[in-house]
Amino acid sequence: MDHDGQRRHFDEWAATYDTDIAGATGFPFEGYWRVLETIVEMARPRPGLRVLDVGTGTGNLAGRFAIRGCTVTGIDFSAPMLARAARAIPQASFLDVDLLGSWSALRDRTFDHVVAAYVFHEFDPATKLRLLARLAQQHLASEGSITIGDIAFRTPQDRKEAQQRWQRRWDPDEHYWTASETLAACRRLGLLGTFQQVSPCAGVFHFVQDNRAKQSGRTT
């Protein structure tokens, strides 16, 4: 599916997204709510912290930070999704931002936490890394963190076994993370990370900037 097709898909899905997720079992959304709660636990939110929710959708993750007193900004490329999020969480702000396009709406803004849930599997590994680097370098406060929950597995072998187990529901156009590959690649970007497997098909990454790498000029 091309990028415009993805946008149309999420525009059309907005009306039933929350109902569909609430009733989902098995791959790919098994453990969805536990993933969101794990993101919150790892980010350790407190009142006043600035949080950017990337690919906010209908605001299920953004709302968890808003009720904890954080200043929340959610971004997405689907106007119907953003409209539902804005109605559900009026204390947050929501912006139309395409991750593959201009981020002018975020110009000069930094955040204490950048979070995302079930977004990055839409992008191939190289694009994932470019987006993570862009977020870290342009929009993450110096002591900030990035926490991402998504369809993910510990190793390539785990992913291969999952594909065999769920082959009828496996989407060949999506790109599911493996922690072993991702953590090594992110270290080269100057991001130190951990991974927690939350369900058989999903987990949470937590990244902080490697200040030693920044000081030595290894990040670009």
Long-range contacts (C-beta under 8 A, 24 or more apart in sequence): 1-173, 3-100, 6-122, 7-77, 7-78, 10-57, 10-76, 10-77, 10-78, 10-80, 10-81, 11-78, 11-79, 11-80, 11-81, 14-58, 14-78, 14-80, 14-81, 14-83, 14-84, 15-80, 17-57, 17-58, 17-81, 17-84, 18-58, 18-60, 18-84, 21-60, 26-166, 26-169, 27-162, 27-165, 27-166, 27-169, 27-170, 27-200, 27-201, 28-151, 28-166, 28-169, 28-171, 28-201, 28-202, 29-118, 29-202, 30-199, 30-200, 30-201, 30-202, 31-198, 31-199, 31-200, 31-201, 31-202, 32-118, 32-202, 34-198, 34-199, 35-117, 35-118, 35-149, 35-150, 35-198, 35-199, 35-202, 35-203, 35-204, 36-60, 36-61, 36-64, 36-117, 36-149, 37-64, 38-149, 38-196, 38-198, 38-204, 39-64, 39-115, 39-117, 39-147, 39-148, 39-149, 39-204, 40-64, 40-65, 40-68, 42-145, 42-147, 42-196, 42-204, 42-206, 43-113, 43-115, 43-145, 43-147, 43-206, 45-69, 45-70, 45-113, 46-70, 49-112, 49-113, 50-110, 50-111, 50-112, 50-113, 50-141, 51-111, 51-112, 51-113, 51-114, 51-115, 52-106, 52-109, 52-111, 52-113, 52-114, 52-115, 52-135, 52-139, 53-115, 53-116, 54-99, 54-114, 54-115, 54-116, 54-119, 54-135, 55-99, 55-116, 55-117, 55-118, 55-119, 55-120, 56-81, 56-82, 56-85, 56-94, 57-81, 57-85, 57-117, 57-118, 58-84, 58-85, 58-88, 59-84, 59-85, 59-86, 59-88, 59-89, 59-92, 59-94, 60-117, 61-115, 61-116, 61-117, 61-149, 62-89, 62-92, 62-94, 63-88, 63-89, 63-92, 65-113, 65-115, 66-91, 66-92, 70-113, 73-106, 73-109, 73-111, 75-99, 75-105, 75-106, 77-101, 99-123, 99-131, 100-127, 103-134, 103-138, 103-139, 106-138, 106-139, 109-139, 110-139, 110-140, 110-141, 110-144, 111-139, 111-140, 111-141, 111-144, 112-141, 112-143, 112-144, 112-145, 113-144, 113-145, 113-146, 113-147, 114-139, 114-140, 114-144, 114-145, 114-146, 114-147, 115-146, 115-147, 115-148, 116-147, 116-148, 116-149, 116-150, 117-148, 117-149, 117-150, 118-149, 118-150, 118-151, 119-148, 119-150, 120-148, 120-150, 120-177, 121-150, 121-151, 121-152, 121-174, 121-175, 121-176, 121-177, 122-174, 122-175, 123-175, 124-175, 125-175, 125-181, 125-182, 125-185, 128-175, 128-177, 128-182, 129-185, 129-186, 129-189, 132-186, 132-189, 132-191, 132-207, 133-189, 133-219, 136-189, 136-190, 136-191, 136-207, 136-209, 137-219, 140-209, 142-209, 144-208, 144-209, 145-206, 145-207, 145-208, 146-191, 146-205, 146-206, 146-207, 146-208, 147-204, 147-205, 147-206, 147-207, 148-204, 148-205, 148-207, 149-198, 149-202, 149-203, 149-204, 149-205, 150-176, 150-177, 150-202, 150-203, 150-205, 151-176, 151-177, 151-201, 151-202, 152-176, 152-177, 152-178, 152-179, 152-182, 152-195, 152-197, 152-201, 152-202, 152-203, 152-205, 153-177, 153-178, 153-179, 153-197, 153-201, 153-203, 154-178, 154-179, 154-180, 154-195, 154-197, 154-203, 155-179, 155-180, 156-180, 156-181, 162-200, 162-201, 166-201, 177-203, 177-205, 179-203, 179-205, 189-219, 190-214, 190-218, 190-219
